[in-house]
Amino acid sequence: EAGVAQSPRYKIIEKRQSVAFWCNPISGHATLYWYQQILGQGPKLLIQFQNNGVVDDSQLPKDRFSAERLKGVDSTLKIQPAKLEDSAVYLCASSLNRGKPLHFGNGTRLTVT
Amino acid sequence: DAKTTQPNSMESNEEEPVHLPCNHSTISGTDYIHWYRQLPSQGPEYVIHGLTSNVNNRMASLAIAEDRKSSTLILHRATLRDAAVYYCILWNNFNKFYFGSGTKLNVKP
């Protein structure tokens, strides 16, 4: 089966600019996650979708981050405006359903200068 | 959310078994124990999970203490490709997959 696809692979922007990341989960997977991983740390959950509804976004900085999962398939994560501390790898994962093993993409490495 | 404690780093020799410990003294009866690993420049990868009984799969074995307050991920013969950060995570239907800092495994040839 095809894995979780993410794009772009790398992105460099200046602070205060906006950026968007795209994720295509494994076909049929109901649950989708966005994680932020800062260098040297474990992944931090930003938002979790169940189909196209948000299950948890308690750690999403909502003043600058937004995410959507239209039609319960693809998802986009946006940052507007970006700050230096947003430099990180943004990982998308999907699972067949809640509690099932997560399948991760290889992430988008964001550098904010 | 339920918390796990892992050593920051461990070292192993190639082709020898590796035992990666995880403490979860506040585990509840409905918490599953999940293990993931993350190779350099890749997203985390599922390894194994269990509830009460020991579990085996092609990648590893999971040994769960009788009181469930600790568990051990066992790699039977470490290879250089097993060098990664290993994460132990507790999950139940009411919490989320929260990753800690994990254990960085170094495998020496």
Interface residues (C-beta under 8 A of the other chain):
Chain A: V4 Y33 Y35 Q41 G42 P43 K44 L45 Q48 D56 L91 A93 R98 G99 P101 L102 H103 F104 G105 N106 G107
Chain B: Y32 H34 Y36 S41 Q42 G43 P44 E45 Y46 H49 V85 Y87 W91 N92 N93 K96 F97 Y98 F99 G100 S101 G102
